[in-house]
Amino acid sequence: MQEPKTYFIRTYGCQMNELDTEIMAGQLQKRGLSPAADEESADLLIFNTCSIRDLAERKVMGKLGQLGRAHKRHALIGVTGCMAMAKKDSLFRKFPHLDFVLGTNNITDLGVVLDEALYTQKQVFKTDDRFEENLDYLVAVRDHKLKASVSIIRGCDKFCTYCVVPYTRGQEVSRPPESVVEECKKLVDAGYKEITLLGQNVNSYGKDRPEWNCLFHDLLAQLDRIPGMCRIRFMTSHPIDITIELMQAIRDLPSLCEFVHFPIQAGSSRILKKMHRIYTKEQYLEKVALLRQIVPNVSLGTDIIVGFPTETEAEFQETYDVLKEIRYSVAFLFAYSPRKGTPAMRWNDDIPEEVKQERLQRLMALQEEIGNEERQQMLGQTVEVLVERFNRDGKNLKGRTRCWKKVIFEGDESMVGTLQMVTVHSYSHQTLVGSIKKLALID
């Protein structure tokens, strides 16, 4: 088997997976490989996978099956990401044409695994249960020139009963603050305007390393002091770890955007307990009220699962009522599907699929109504927009507000990469439409 000259990485799942792909691409280019235009022309094909949703996993399995039946044989085929951790060497039994499996905690070993697969001509898998903080984040090859994601903590210690993440990404391991600051400084110096801090639970940052004396709000304060820092976002959060200090940081730090992903998952305290979310509905609502008191202009996002085992119609109605009360700006809504390896897998998936879908559709209709009302209220408002690129129509520019709203407006190419004040005059579907009020160029 010859050393591959080109690679193609197919990414599934969350922003953490997308960042891992950027880091792997950087490692491969450092090795001398070039990105291929598509899967068919690549010497090395990597599937960076997700196990959170059944659909993403089925897509990968189907694709691997197709490659096994195809006449053309890639030099190397590998699986990385959460599915690699969940299924490990069992993937080799199902797909004998697979060359290597690399776990989420072993991205730094990509080169070693490639060498072993090439030298031994045997299948190789490396899936450590714990992440060792020795990854070269600066090698990442980023597609976007204005926005970048930065990993600050990996793993999760919460063990929600429906979630595979603690089993596929391991325990929480925080990245040293000086390493995060160094990467963010380099990104700002390179012209990046928006940095999103990533972790399965960013709010837990630093709790595993008390000797650092640096919790999440402390890290945010350090990053805000970087000269030229424009915008900071973070995701995702666990409500139990959203502190008053973090709320005050959102209020006080100029670069920190007023958007918090604040996932409730369900509106029934009994279901929340069964999910092992560690808070009640009442505690969640109290924390939201406190956040809105400290940061009156904050926008909230959420995740919600409907049809969790034993969920009654009355308990679903509680979730519906919470959605109606909180009025989230962004909501990711899902019907429950059991995931192998989770505690919930042991329970009877007793809610019929048609009931799950009917509940999901009711929530989606309510969220669409809330979104339309919110967009209607924004008419006439002037908002700060980071201009990212031209819209698909080729005439309007496109960007996002600090609170994650998409906006299009007329402008020229010189505005890309700048902050503009845009007055909203209409909207189309979920996108706000506006016009420039005044110029606010960023050097």
N, C-alpha and C positions, 0 to 999 in steps of 0.2 A: 504494500500500500504506500503510495507516494505522499509526500508532504503536500497538503492542500495549498492552493494559491488564492482561492476565493472563498468567501463565506456568505451565508444568508441566515439571519436569525428571525424566526417567526415568534412574536411575543403575544401572550395571552394574559389577561388579568389586570392587576392593579398597577398604580404608578410605581410601586416598589419594583415590580417585575420590569417595567419599562426602564427604570434606572439601572437595574442589574444588566439588562441588555446593553445599555450604553457602556457600562464598565467592561462587559465581555467583548464588545466590539473594539474598545480601546486596547484590550489585551491582545486581540487577534491582529489588529493593525500594527501593534508594536512588534509582533512576531513576523510581520511582513506580508500578511494576507490583505487582500483588497475586497471591499464589499461587492457582491454580485448583484445584478439587476433583479434577479428572481431566483426562486428555488431551483428551477430546472438547470440553470447555468452554474450553480454553486458546487464547489468541490467539498465544502463542509456545510452541512445543514443542521442547525440547532433549533429545537423547539423549547422556548422558555415558557413554562406552563403554569397553570393555575388550577387549584383544586377546590376553590371556594364554591363555585357553581358547577352543577352537573353538566351544563351545556358546554362550557369551555373544555372540560375533560373529554367529553364525547367527540368534540371537534379534533382534538389532538389524536385520540385513539383512531378515529377514522382516517386521518391523514397518514399516520404511521402504517396503518393497514394498506392504504393505497400504494405507499412507497415499497412495501414488501411485495406487492403484486406487480409492480412496474418492471419493465425490462431494463431501464437505465438504472445503474447502481451508483449512488453517490459515494465518493471516497470515504466519507465519514458521516454518520448520522448520530446526533446526540440529543438527549432530553435533559433539560435543567429545570429548576423552579420547584414549585410546591408538589406537582405530580410526581416528580422524581423522588421526593422525600416520602410521599404517601405510598408509592408502589415499589420503590427501590428495585432490587434485582428481579422482581417478578415481571418487570417490563421485558426482560430478556427472554423469558419463557414464551411470552405472547408474541414478541417481535424479534425473532432470531437475527434479523438483519440490522438490528440496532447495535451501535458500536460502543456508546458510553452513556452513563447516567450520572449526572452531577447534581448534588443536593444544593439547597439554598444557602447552606452554611459553608460551601466549598468553592465559591466563585473564584477565589484567589488561586485555586488548584487547577484551573482550566488548562493551563499550559502543560502541567505535569501529566494530567489525564490524557491529553492529546498525544504527548510523547509515548506514554505507555501503550495506548491503543495502536499507534503506528508501529512501535517497535515489536510488541508481542503478537500483533494481529489477533488479539483476543478481546472479548468484551470487558470493559472496565467500569466499575461503579464506585463512587465515593460519596457517602452521605452521612456526614458527622451530625450528631444530635445538637451540638452547641456551636455557636458562631464564635470564632476567634477574631478579635478586632485587629486584623493585619492587612486589610484590603487597601489597595492603592486607588482611592476614589478619583484622584486627579487624572487618571488615564482615560476617564470616560469620554467617549465620542458623542457629542450632543448634536442632534438634528436642528433643534430650535436655537436661534441666535439671541433671543431676548429673555426667554424663560428657562429656568433650570431647576431640577429637583436635587435635593441634597439629603442623604440618609443621615439621621442622627441617632437612631436606636433601632435595633432589630429584635425580632421575637416578641412574644407576648406571654404574660404570666396570669392572665385573667381566666382562661379555661371556660369560656362560654360553652354551653353543652352542645350547641349546633355547629361549632366552628373548628376547622382543622388546623388553623394557624399555629397554635401552641405546639402541635405535633409535627408540622412541616417546617416551621421556622425556629422552633426551640424557645428557650428562656430569653428574657429581655437582656440585651447587652448594649449599653450606651457607648457611643463613640466619644473619645476625649474632646472636650470643648475646644482646645487649641487646634485640633485637626479640623473641626467644623468651621471655625473662624478662618483658618487658613484657606480652605476651599472657597468659602464665600467671598473672601477678599479677592482671590484670583478671578472668580466669576464676575464680580463687580468691575474689576480692572479690565476685564475682557469685554465689557459693555453690556453685561446682563442686567436687566431692569427688574426682574421679578424672580425671587427664589422661594421655592416651596420645600419646607422641611418635612421629611417623611419618616414614618415609623408606624408599626402596627398600633402603637399607643404612644404618641409623642409626649403626652402629658406625664408619662412615667420617667421621662429622661432624667438621668442622674441618680435615681433612687437606688440603683444597684451599685453605685459607687459613691457612698456618702463622704468619703475622704476628699472628693473633688470639691465639695461644698458648692455645687453648681446644679441647681434644679432647672426645669424648663424655662421658667420666667427669667432666671439669671442668664441663661444662654441667649434668650431673646434680647435682653438688654445689651449683651456684648455685641451681637450682630447688628443691632440698631445703630451702634456707634461707628460702624465701618463707614468711612468717608465715601459718599456716592451711593450708599445703599438706598434703593428706591422703594421696593415693596417686598414684604415678607409674608408668606402664607404658611399654614401648617395643616397636616392631616396624617393620620386620622386620630380622633380623640376618644377616650372612654370617659363618660360623664363623671364617674367617681373620682377621677384625678384632675378634673377642671377646678382649679383653686381660685380663691379670691385674688391672689398675687398674679395669676395669669389674666384674670379679668382686668385688673388694674394695668397690666402691661399692654393689653389691647387698647385701653383708653389712653395711655400715656406715651407709648412709643410711636413716633410719627410714621415709621416704615411698616408697622404691623397692620395688616388689613383687618377691617371690621367684619370678618366673616369667620364663623366657628362651625365646624362640622360637629354636631352635638347629637349623636345617634341614640334614639330611645329604644328602638327595636320592637317594642310592644307597649300598649297602653294599660295593660292589666298587671297589677303587682303580683298576682299569682303566676302568670305566665313569665314575668320577668324573673321571678324566683326559680322557676323551672328552667329558664335559660341560663341561670347563674350569672345574672347581670350585676348583682351586689348592690342594687338600689331599688327603692320602691317608686311607683309613679309619683307619689307625693314628694319624695325627696328630689326627684328629677325636676318637677315643676317648680319647686322652691329654688333650685339652682339656676334654672332658666330665668326666673323672676329677678334673682340677684344680679345675674349677668346683664339683663336689660336695664336694671336700675343703674349699674355702674357704667355701662356702654349703651346709652339709649338708641344709638343708630346702628346697632349690631344686626347682622343678618345671620340666620341659622340654617344649617343643613341637617339632614337626618337620614338614617337607614331604618327601614321597617320591614319585618317579616310577618306575613299573614299565614294562617293555617298551621301554626306550630302545634305539635301533638297535644291533644285534649282541649285546644282553644274552642270555647263556646261562642255562640253568636253574640251573647252579651259582652263577652270579653273582647271580641273583635270590635264591637260598638264602642268600647272604651278607647281602643286605638284610634278609631275614626274620630271620636270626640277630641282626643289629644291633638290630632292633626289639625282639626278645625280650630282648636284653641290657640295653639302655638303659631300656626300660620308660617310654616317653614318656607324659605325662599327656594330651597333645593331639597328634593326628597327622592331617595333611591328606594323603590318599593319592590319587594320580592315575595313570591309564594315559596313557602318552605319546601325544601327538598333534602332528604336525609343524606348525610355524608359519611362514608365509611371511616371508622376510626374515632368517631365522636361519641360521647355518652348518649346523645339523642338517638343514635342509630339503634340502640337497644330497645327503644320505645316503639310502640305500634304507631305507624304513620296513619292515624285514624281519621284524618279530615279528607273527605273525598276530593279528588282533583278539581272537579267542577265547582265545589264549594270554595276551594282556595282561589280559583280564578275569578269567581264572582265577587269575592271579597276584595281581591286585588283590583279589579276593574272599578269597584266603588271608591277605593282609595285614590286610584289614579284620576278618576273624574273629579273628586274633591280637590286634589292637588292642582289640577288644571284650572279649576275655578278660582282657587286661591292665587295662583300665578297670574291669571288674567286680571284679577282685582288689584294685585300689587303693581303690575305694569300700568294699569289705568291710573293709579295714584302717582306714578312717577312722571306722568305727562307734565311738561313745564318745568321739571326739575333740571338743574345743571349738575352733571356728574363728572368725576375725573376718570378718564379712559386711558389705559396704556394701549397705544396703537401697535398692533402686532403685524398686520399684513393687509393686502387688498382682499376684499371679499371675492367670492367666486364669480360675481357678475363683472369683475374687472374695473368697476367704476367707483365703488364705495370702499372706504377703509373699514377695517374691523378690529375690535379690541374688547377689553373687559373692564368693568368698573372695579373698585376696591372690594365691592360686595359680590363679585363673581357674575355680574350680569353682562351678557353679550350685547354689544352696541355696534351699529354700522352708521357711517356718516360720510359725506363727501369730503374729499381732501386729496392731497398729492403725495407722492412717494417720499418727499422730504419729512413727512410727519411720522413715518414708520419708526418705531423705537422711541417715540416721545410721549409725554403725558399731555393730553389735550382736555380742555373743559368743553363738554358737549351738552347742549340743551336738548332734552328728549321731547320730540313732538308727536311720535306715534310708535307703533310696534307691529311686528309681523311675526306671528306665532310666539316664540319665546325670545325673540331678538328685539331690542329697543332700537329705534331709528331716531337720529337727531342731527343737529348741525353745530358747527364750531361756534363757541362763544368767544373764547380768547385763546391765544397761543401761549403755551408754557413749555418751551423746548427744554429738553434735558441734554446737557453736554455729553 
